[in-house]
Amino acid sequence: MYDIIGDVHGQASILKDLLKSMGYKKESGVFKHESRKAIFVGDFINRGPQIRDTLSIVRSMVEAGSAMAILGNHELNAIIFELKDKAGKPFAKRLLKYRLPLIQTLEEFVHFPDEYRSYIRWMRSLPMFLELDGIRVVHACWQDKNIALLKENITEGRLRKSFLRKISKNNSELSTAFWQTCKGIDFQLPKDLLVFDNKGQPHRSFRSKWWLNPQGKNFQELSFESRFDLPAYTIPPEVNGARKPYDEDQPIVFFGHYCLKNGDNILAPNLCCLDSCISRNGKLTAYRWSGEKKLTLKNIVK
């Protein structure tokens, strides 16, 4: 069946070792398995020391049919950073928020501009999510209403520039669906309210457990934040909205993004986060799915 692989972030050597440990072998320069297919959850680029090699491995596998891949927020930032307006000038003046995470990737490709443009075109052909044989794969967050809205607006098998320009303005229901799908749902506090982490640092927002209804939860219960711990203070109902939870009778969702250096990858019988924080000296993680309806720890590979 499928081997779902978490965020690689330019760690090509570690990716090769993981693929070999799962029985993938190189044939004509491409990693293949005789009976299984790999699925990459996005974030192939940035941070690591072997970004070009990583992209080569993932793309060659996808094009040979031995893997599938979806886009992570890092690939989407790269795509938007390369956008041009109708006059051929950089769109939105190449906003700093898109450029900063890309510095290492851009440096690796400084002498290979045509190759980089080819990868950008290829990445625009990748989906933002997959639904396969009873499982779902997304980079950060599966919300049915967001997925439905993206399906309505991405209809040609690739991300059109007109769509991306609209998304980059961040002022619509569609852009919210787009960014929540690849970056998750941040809990935003009002301007006059701060929450302090275990080191005494103030925060106005934090990553939340998108699969829960936040009503009635405290900050600690709702937070899905790998960088700091929040207190068990009740969230004031005036600032705590509601959303439909992702129930255990829904299909299994595999995702990445959240840098779980410590803790379990299986969060519920149908929820698995495969980002084990390789970019911060963690591990590269995969789940070997073979049709089971509930996730099991024995199928986690690191």
C-alpha atoms as a printed R data frame, in Angstrom:
    type eleno elety resid chain resno       x      y       z
1   ATOM     1    CA   MET     A     1   0.000  0.000   0.000
2   ATOM     2    CA   TYR     A     2   1.413  3.418   1.042
3   ATOM     3    CA   ASP     A     3   4.417  4.650   2.992
4   ATOM     4    CA   ILE     A     4   3.627  8.189   4.104
5   ATOM     5    CA   ILE     A     5   6.792 10.210   4.779
6   ATOM     6    CA   GLY     A     6   6.989 13.353   6.900
7   ATOM     7    CA   ASP     A     7   8.722 16.688   6.310
8   ATOM     8    CA   VAL     A     8  12.172 16.067   4.767
9   ATOM     9    CA   HIS     A     9  13.516 19.663   4.728
10  ATOM    10    CA   GLY     A    10  16.532 19.030   2.543
11  ATOM    11    CA   GLN     A    11  17.855 15.980   4.405
12  ATOM    12    CA   ALA     A    12  18.483 13.841   1.326
13  ATOM    13    CA   SER     A    13  20.928 11.411   2.965
14  ATOM    14    CA   ILE     A    14  18.504 10.636   5.772
15  ATOM    15    CA   LEU     A    15  15.688 10.234   3.237
16  ATOM    16    CA   LYS     A    16  17.759  7.721   1.245
17  ATOM    17    CA   ASP     A    17  18.446  5.720   4.410
18  ATOM    18    CA   LEU     A    18  14.757  5.711   5.337
19  ATOM    19    CA   LEU     A    19  13.685  4.571   1.873
20  ATOM    20    CA   LYS     A    20  16.265  1.767   1.873
21  ATOM    21    CA   SER     A    21  15.144  0.644   5.336
22  ATOM    22    CA   MET     A    22  11.610  0.247   3.964
23  ATOM    23    CA   GLY     A    23  12.759 -1.846   1.008
24  ATOM    24    CA   TYR     A    24  12.984  0.796  -1.710
25  ATOM    25    CA   LYS     A    25  15.757  0.187  -4.220
26  ATOM    26    CA   LYS     A    26  17.256  2.367  -6.923
27  ATOM    27    CA   GLU     A    27  16.336  1.396 -10.456
28  ATOM    28    CA   SER     A    28  17.607  3.618 -13.281
29  ATOM    29    CA   GLY     A    29  18.363  6.302 -10.694
30  ATOM    30    CA   VAL     A    30  14.901  6.229  -9.072
31  ATOM    31    CA   PHE     A    31  13.865  4.725  -5.731
32  ATOM    32    CA   LYS     A    32  11.131  2.136  -6.235
33  ATOM    33    CA   HIS     A    33   9.369 -0.562  -4.221
34  ATOM    34    CA   GLU     A    34   7.984 -3.710  -5.786
35  ATOM    35    CA   SER     A    35   4.614 -3.477  -4.037
36  ATOM    36    CA   ARG     A    36   4.323 -0.140  -2.205
37  ATOM    37    CA   LYS     A    37   4.228  3.564  -3.006
38  ATOM    38    CA   ALA     A    38   5.648  6.482  -1.022
39  ATOM    39    CA   ILE     A    39   3.634  9.619  -0.239
40  ATOM    40    CA   PHE     A    40   5.455 12.821   0.781
41  ATOM    41    CA   VAL     A    41   3.470 15.224   2.972
42  ATOM    42    CA   GLY     A    42   5.286 18.357   1.781
43  ATOM    43    CA   ASP     A    43   8.132 20.594   3.000
44  ATOM    44    CA   PHE     A    44  10.903 19.004   0.956
45  ATOM    45    CA   ILE     A    45  12.863 22.275   0.750
46  ATOM    46    CA   ASN     A    46  14.570 24.783   3.095
47  ATOM    47    CA   ARG     A    47  16.631 24.324   6.263
48  ATOM    48    CA   GLY     A    48  18.586 21.170   5.363
49  ATOM    49    CA   PRO     A    49  21.986 20.815   3.637
50  ATOM    50    CA   GLN     A    50  20.884 18.823   0.546
51  ATOM    51    CA   ILE     A    51  17.864 20.596  -0.904
52  ATOM    52    CA   ARG     A    52  18.677 20.034  -4.600
53  ATOM    53    CA   ASP     A    53  19.279 16.336  -3.995
54  ATOM    54    CA   THR     A    54  16.052 16.045  -2.000
55  ATOM    55    CA   LEU     A    55  14.004 17.652  -4.752
56  ATOM    56    CA   SER     A    56  15.636 15.346  -7.301
57  ATOM    57    CA   ILE     A    57  14.724 12.240  -5.279
58  ATOM    58    CA   VAL     A    58  11.113 13.285  -4.678
59  ATOM    59    CA   ARG     A    59  10.455 14.529  -8.218
60  ATOM    60    CA   SER     A    60  12.018 11.483  -9.889
61  ATOM    61    CA   MET     A    61   9.914  9.160  -7.734
62  ATOM    62    CA   VAL     A    62   6.707 11.078  -8.463
63  ATOM    63    CA   GLU     A    63   7.348 11.187 -12.189
64  ATOM    64    CA   ALA     A    64   8.217  7.476 -12.258
65  ATOM    65    CA   GLY     A    65   5.015  6.581 -10.395
66  ATOM    66    CA   SER     A    66   6.763  5.186  -7.317
67  ATOM    67    CA   ALA     A    67   5.610  8.087  -5.135
68  ATOM    68    CA   MET     A    68   3.046 10.846  -4.747
69  ATOM    69    CA   ALA     A    69   3.625 14.212  -3.114
70  ATOM    70    CA   ILE     A    70   1.610 17.148  -1.847
71  ATOM    71    CA   LEU     A    71   2.673 20.727  -1.220
72  ATOM    72    CA   GLY     A    72   3.758 22.052   2.151
73  ATOM    73    CA   ASN     A    73   3.811 25.690   3.206
74  ATOM    74    CA   HIS     A    74   7.520 25.936   2.341
75  ATOM    75    CA   GLU     A    75   6.918 24.937  -1.280
76  ATOM    76    CA   LEU     A    76   3.943 27.284  -1.486
77  ATOM    77    CA   ASN     A    77   6.043 30.156  -0.142
78  ATOM    78    CA   ALA     A    78   8.640 29.423  -2.839
79  ATOM    79    CA   ILE     A    79   5.976 29.358  -5.550
80  ATOM    80    CA   ILE     A    80   4.448 32.668  -4.425
81  ATOM    81    CA   PHE     A    81   7.888 34.279  -4.068
82  ATOM    82    CA   GLU     A    82   8.537 33.581  -7.761
83  ATOM    83    CA   LEU     A    83   5.235 35.098  -8.930
84  ATOM    84    CA   LYS     A    84   5.426 37.874 -11.507
85  ATOM    85    CA   ASP     A    85   2.816 40.479 -12.339
86  ATOM    86    CA   LYS     A    86   1.449 41.023 -15.857
87  ATOM    87    CA   ALA     A    87   4.431 43.254 -16.659
88  ATOM    88    CA   GLY     A    88   6.856 40.497 -15.657
89  ATOM    89    CA   LYS     A    89   7.919 42.175 -12.419
90  ATOM    90    CA   PRO     A    90   8.096 40.338  -9.055
91  ATOM    91    CA   PHE     A    91   4.660 40.204  -7.511
92  ATOM    92    CA   ALA     A    92   4.143 41.964  -4.165
93  ATOM    93    CA   LYS     A    93   7.797 43.068  -4.295
94  ATOM    94    CA   ARG     A    94   8.877 39.621  -3.110
95  ATOM    95    CA   LEU     A    95   7.704 40.059   0.434
96  ATOM    96    CA   LEU     A    96  10.322 39.453   3.099
97  ATOM    97    CA   LYS     A    97   8.107 36.903   4.869
98  ATOM    98    CA   TYR     A    98   8.382 34.647   1.804
99  ATOM    99    CA   ARG     A    99  12.100 35.245   1.204
100 ATOM   100    CA   LEU     A   100  13.565 34.664   4.665
101 ATOM   101    CA   PRO     A   101  12.746 30.930   4.919
102 ATOM   102    CA   LEU     A   102  13.970 30.443   1.328
103 ATOM   103    CA   ILE     A   103  17.498 31.800   1.751
104 ATOM   104    CA   GLN     A   104  19.193 28.409   1.961
105 ATOM   105    CA   THR     A   105  17.200 27.002  -0.964
106 ATOM   106    CA   LEU     A   106  17.956 30.039  -3.134
107 ATOM   107    CA   GLU     A   107  21.656 29.778  -2.282
108 ATOM   108    CA   GLU     A   108  21.777 26.129  -3.379
109 ATOM   109    CA   PHE     A   109  20.274 27.044  -6.735
110 ATOM   110    CA   VAL     A   110  22.157 30.311  -7.332
111 ATOM   111    CA   HIS     A   111  24.185 28.705 -10.156
112 ATOM   112    CA   PHE     A   112  21.236 26.630 -11.430
113 ATOM   113    CA   PRO     A   113  18.450 29.150 -12.175
114 ATOM   114    CA   ASP     A   114  16.888 27.141 -15.004
115 ATOM   115    CA   GLU     A   115  16.780 24.032 -12.830
116 ATOM   116    CA   TYR     A   116  15.132 25.999 -10.026
117 ATOM   117    CA   ARG     A   117  12.487 27.420 -12.356
118 ATOM   118    CA   SER     A   118  11.800 23.877 -13.536
119 ATOM   119    CA   TYR     A   119  11.216 22.762  -9.953
120 ATOM   120    CA   ILE     A   120   8.890 25.704  -9.322
121 ATOM   121    CA   ARG     A   121   6.812 24.731 -12.378
122 ATOM   122    CA   TRP     A   122   6.764 21.125 -11.192
123 ATOM   123    CA   MET     A   123   5.691 22.091  -7.678
124 ATOM   124    CA   ARG     A   124   2.760 24.067  -9.098
125 ATOM   125    CA   SER     A   125   1.509 20.786 -10.593
126 ATOM   126    CA   LEU     A   126   1.341 19.053  -7.189
127 ATOM   127    CA   PRO     A   127  -1.889 18.836  -5.167
128 ATOM   128    CA   MET     A   128  -2.465 20.363  -1.747
129 ATOM   129    CA   PHE     A   129  -4.130 17.201  -0.423
130 ATOM   130    CA   LEU     A   130  -4.937 13.620  -1.365
131 ATOM   131    CA   GLU     A   131  -7.856 11.266  -0.750
132 ATOM   132    CA   LEU     A   132  -6.814  7.671  -1.432
133 ATOM   133    CA   ASP     A   133  -8.399  4.330  -0.592
134 ATOM   134    CA   GLY     A   134  -9.937  5.562   2.647
135 ATOM   135    CA   ILE     A   135  -7.088  7.790   3.855
136 ATOM   136    CA   ARG     A   136  -6.421 11.504   3.598
137 ATOM   137    CA   VAL     A   137  -3.076 13.286   3.306
138 ATOM   138    CA   VAL     A   138  -2.650 17.002   3.944
139 ATOM   139    CA   HIS     A   139   0.277 19.116   5.057
140 ATOM   140    CA   ALA     A   140  -1.189 20.718   8.185
141 ATOM   141    CA   CYS     A   141  -4.972 20.723   8.624
142 ATOM   142    CA   TRP     A   142  -8.009 18.933   7.226
143 ATOM   143    CA   GLN     A   143 -11.196 20.986   7.538
144 ATOM   144    CA   ASP     A   144 -14.012 19.780   5.276
145 ATOM   145    CA   LYS     A   145 -15.214 23.295   4.425
146 ATOM   146    CA   ASN     A   146 -11.679 24.385   3.482
147 ATOM   147    CA   ILE     A   147 -11.090 21.316   1.330
148 ATOM   148    CA   ALA     A   148 -14.423 21.825  -0.443
149 ATOM   149    CA   LEU     A   149 -13.565 25.457  -1.203
150 ATOM   150    CA   LEU     A   150 -10.153 24.500  -2.594
151 ATOM   151    CA   LYS     A   151 -11.721 21.803  -4.767
152 ATOM   152    CA   GLU     A   152 -14.043 24.427  -6.240
153 ATOM   153    CA   ASN     A   153 -11.162 26.761  -7.095
154 ATOM   154    CA   ILE     A   154  -8.328 24.416  -8.104
155 ATOM   155    CA   THR     A   155  -9.827 22.646 -11.062
156 ATOM   156    CA   GLU     A   156  -7.061 22.308 -13.650
157 ATOM   157    CA   GLY     A   157  -4.594 20.034 -11.886
158 ATOM   158    CA   ARG     A   158  -2.168 22.846 -11.125
159 ATOM   159    CA   LEU     A   159  -2.007 26.132  -9.228
160 ATOM   160    CA   ARG     A   160  -2.719 28.923 -11.700
161 ATOM   161    CA   LYS     A   161  -0.911 32.231 -11.258
162 ATOM   162    CA   SER     A   162  -4.192 34.139 -11.083
163 ATOM   163    CA   PHE     A   163  -5.283 31.921  -8.190
164 ATOM   164    CA   LEU     A   164  -1.953 32.374  -6.387
165 ATOM   165    CA   ARG     A   165  -2.014 36.161  -6.777
166 ATOM   166    CA   LYS     A   166  -5.467 36.174  -5.217
167 ATOM   167    CA   ILE     A   167  -4.281 33.959  -2.342
168 ATOM   168    CA   SER     A   168  -1.196 36.065  -1.598
169 ATOM   169    CA   LYS     A   169  -3.389 39.062  -0.689
170 ATOM   170    CA   ASN     A   170  -4.722 37.174   2.359
171 ATOM   171    CA   ASN     A   171  -8.087 38.929   2.408
172 ATOM   172    CA   SER     A   172 -10.666 36.312   1.493
173 ATOM   173    CA   GLU     A   173 -12.365 33.143   2.674
174 ATOM   174    CA   LEU     A   174 -10.426 31.295  -0.030
175 ATOM   175    CA   SER     A   175  -7.045 32.529   1.181
176 ATOM   176    CA   THR     A   176  -7.978 31.525   4.737
177 ATOM   177    CA   ALA     A   177  -8.843 28.019   3.533
178 ATOM   178    CA   PHE     A   178  -5.603 27.863   1.548
179 ATOM   179    CA   TRP     A   179  -3.294 28.868   4.408
180 ATOM   180    CA   GLN     A   180  -5.106 26.864   7.083
181 ATOM   181    CA   THR     A   181  -4.748 23.749   4.921
182 ATOM   182    CA   CYS     A   182  -0.978 24.131   4.627
183 ATOM   183    CA   LYS     A   183  -0.188 25.960   7.902
184 ATOM   184    CA   GLY     A   184  -2.887 24.912  10.361
185 ATOM   185    CA   ILE     A   185  -5.228 26.999  12.490
186 ATOM   186    CA   ASP     A   186  -3.636 29.567  14.776
187 ATOM   187    CA   PHE     A   187  -5.622 30.623  17.817
188 ATOM   188    CA   GLN     A   188  -5.583 34.422  17.698
189 ATOM   189    CA   LEU     A   189  -5.976 36.408  20.894
190 ATOM   190    CA   PRO     A   190  -7.453 39.926  20.973
191 ATOM   191    CA   LYS     A   191  -4.962 42.790  21.073
192 ATOM   192    CA   ASP     A   192  -5.523 43.468  24.759
193 ATOM   193    CA   LEU     A   193  -4.921 39.854  25.849
194 ATOM   194    CA   LEU     A   194  -1.622 37.977  26.172
195 ATOM   195    CA   VAL     A   195  -0.862 34.432  27.265
196 ATOM   196    CA   PHE     A   196   2.522 33.602  28.806
197 ATOM   197    CA   ASP     A   197   4.417 30.395  28.117
198 ATOM   198    CA   ASN     A   198   6.458 28.325  30.576
199 ATOM   199    CA   LYS     A   199   9.456 30.656  30.067
200 ATOM   200    CA   GLY     A   200   7.460 33.784  30.786
201 ATOM   201    CA   GLN     A   201   7.343 34.951  27.160
202 ATOM   202    CA   PRO     A   202   4.108 36.597  25.964
203 ATOM   203    CA   HIS     A   203   2.172 35.383  22.917
204 ATOM   204    CA   ARG     A   204  -0.847 36.670  21.006
205 ATOM   205    CA   SER     A   205  -1.325 33.474  19.002
206 ATOM   206    CA   PHE     A   206  -0.441 29.798  19.059
207 ATOM   207    CA   ARG     A   207  -0.938 26.720  16.903
208 ATOM   208    CA   SER     A   208  -4.075 24.892  17.894
209 ATOM   209    CA   LYS     A   209  -5.273 21.298  17.665
210 ATOM   210    CA   TRP     A   210  -7.367 21.731  14.558
211 ATOM   211    CA   TRP     A   211  -9.222 18.462  15.108
212 ATOM   212    CA   LEU     A   212 -10.828 19.689  18.359
213 ATOM   213    CA   ASN     A   213 -13.734 22.012  19.048
214 ATOM   214    CA   PRO     A   214 -12.019 24.743  21.123
215 ATOM   215    CA   GLN     A   215 -15.100 25.519  23.208
216 ATOM   216    CA   GLY     A   216 -14.611 24.584  26.857
217 ATOM   217    CA   LYS     A   217 -10.863 23.944  26.415
218 ATOM   218    CA   ASN     A   218  -8.034 25.614  28.293
219 ATOM   219    CA   PHE     A   219  -4.898 26.957  26.631
220 ATOM   220    CA   GLN     A   220  -2.882 23.831  27.380
221 ATOM   221    CA   GLU     A   221  -5.541 21.471  26.027
222 ATOM   222    CA   LEU     A   222  -5.949 23.402  22.784
223 ATOM   223    CA   SER     A   223  -2.322 24.234  22.075
224 ATOM   224    CA   PHE     A   224  -0.428 22.129  19.536
225 ATOM   225    CA   GLU     A   225   2.766 24.117  19.840
226 ATOM   226    CA   SER     A   226   6.152 22.436  19.797
227 ATOM   227    CA   ARG     A   227   8.159 25.531  20.744
228 ATOM   228    CA   PHE     A   228   6.569 26.391  24.082
229 ATOM   229    CA   ASP     A   229   4.104 25.103  26.681
230 ATOM   230    CA   LEU     A   230   1.019 27.074  27.604
231 ATOM   231    CA   PRO     A   231  -0.733 27.132  31.003
232 ATOM   232    CA   ALA     A   232  -3.921 25.282  31.891
233 ATOM   233    CA   TYR     A   233  -5.922 28.509  32.162
234 ATOM   234    CA   THR     A   234  -9.474 28.404  30.882
235 ATOM   235    CA   ILE     A   235  -9.860 30.283  27.601
236 ATOM   236    CA   PRO     A   236 -12.409 33.086  28.056
237 ATOM   237    CA   PRO     A   237 -15.599 32.147  26.187
238 ATOM   238    CA   GLU     A   238 -15.719 35.663  24.708
239 ATOM   239    CA   VAL     A   239 -12.631 34.899  22.579
240 ATOM   240    CA   ASN     A   240 -13.135 31.164  22.114
241 ATOM   241    CA   GLY     A   241 -15.060 30.270  18.973
242 ATOM   242    CA   ALA     A   242 -16.393 26.912  17.835
243 ATOM   243    CA   ARG     A   243 -15.597 24.587  14.978
244 ATOM   244    CA   LYS     A   244 -16.663 21.112  13.994
245 ATOM   245    CA   PRO     A   245 -14.319 18.492  15.471
246 ATOM   246    CA   TYR     A   246 -12.681 15.778  13.381
247 ATOM   247    CA   ASP     A   247 -14.419 12.718  14.801
248 ATOM   248    CA   GLU     A   248 -12.837  9.285  15.143
249 ATOM   249    CA   ASP     A   249 -15.294  7.760  12.661
250 ATOM   250    CA   GLN     A   250 -13.848  9.879   9.844
251 ATOM   251    CA   PRO     A   251 -11.046  8.663   7.528
252 ATOM   252    CA   ILE     A   252  -7.450  8.499   8.708
253 ATOM   253    CA   VAL     A   253  -5.541 11.761   8.137
254 ATOM   254    CA   PHE     A   254  -1.767 11.853   7.737
255 ATOM   255    CA   PHE     A   255  -0.098 15.244   8.023
256 ATOM   256    CA   GLY     A   256   3.208 16.936   8.871
257 ATOM   257    CA   HIS     A   257   4.175 20.549   9.672
258 ATOM   258    CA   TYR     A   258   4.148 20.609  13.490
259 ATOM   259    CA   CYS     A   259   7.689 19.570  14.444
260 ATOM   260    CA   LEU     A   260   6.905 16.942  17.087
261 ATOM   261    CA   LYS     A   261  10.380 16.397  18.450
262 ATOM   262    CA   ASN     A   262   8.960 14.777  21.556
263 ATOM   263    CA   GLY     A   263   5.734 12.852  21.906
264 ATOM   264    CA   ASP     A   264   3.696 10.384  19.924
265 ATOM   265    CA   ASN     A   265   3.093 10.716  16.206
266 ATOM   266    CA   ILE     A   266  -0.311  9.022  16.547
267 ATOM   267    CA   LEU     A   267  -2.624 11.589  18.112
268 ATOM   268    CA   ALA     A   268  -5.871  9.640  17.741
269 ATOM   269    CA   PRO     A   269  -6.884  6.346  16.113
270 ATOM   270    CA   ASN     A   270  -7.311  8.272  12.837
271 ATOM   271    CA   LEU     A   271  -4.783 11.142  13.180
272 ATOM   272    CA   CYS     A   272  -1.045 10.868  12.548
273 ATOM   273    CA   CYS     A   273   1.473 13.733  12.470
274 ATOM   274    CA   LEU     A   274   4.649 12.601  10.695
275 ATOM   275    CA   ASP     A   275   6.802 15.682  11.243
276 ATOM   276    CA   SER     A   276   9.305 14.560  13.888
277 ATOM   277    CA   CYS     A   277  11.313 17.772  13.653
278 ATOM   278    CA   ILE     A   278  14.171 16.656  11.436
279 ATOM   279    CA   SER     A   279  15.125 20.306  10.939
280 ATOM   280    CA   ARG     A   280  15.851 20.626  14.672
281 ATOM   281    CA   ASN     A   281  17.919 17.470  15.145
282 ATOM   282    CA   GLY     A   282  14.868 15.246  15.240
283 ATOM   283    CA   LYS     A   283  14.112 12.275  12.999
284 ATOM   284    CA   LEU     A   284  12.550 11.559   9.623
285 ATOM   285    CA   THR     A   285   9.376  9.557  10.185
286 ATOM   286    CA   ALA     A   286   7.143  7.402   7.999
287 ATOM   287    CA   TYR     A   287   3.965  5.402   8.530
288 ATOM   288    CA   ARG     A   288   3.526  2.145   6.595
289 ATOM   289    CA   TRP     A   289  -0.210  1.949   5.905
290 ATOM   290    CA   SER     A   290  -1.620 -1.342   4.638
291 ATOM   291    CA   GLY     A   291  -5.369 -0.813   4.757
292 ATOM   292    CA   GLU     A   292  -5.996 -0.786   8.514
293 ATOM   293    CA   LYS     A   293  -8.910  1.314   9.787
294 ATOM   294    CA   LYS     A   294  -7.104  2.380  12.966
295 ATOM   295    CA   LEU     A   295  -3.520  3.544  13.284
296 ATOM   296    CA   THR     A   296  -1.002  1.384  15.105
297 ATOM   297    CA   LEU     A   297   2.397  2.291  16.566
298 ATOM   298    CA   LYS     A   298   4.079 -0.771  15.057
299 ATOM   299    CA   ASN     A   299   3.743  0.803  11.599
300 ATOM   300    CA   ILE     A   300   5.763  3.916  12.524
301 ATOM   301    CA   VAL     A   301   9.290  3.901  11.057
302 ATOM   302    CA   LYS     A   302  12.076  6.307  12.063
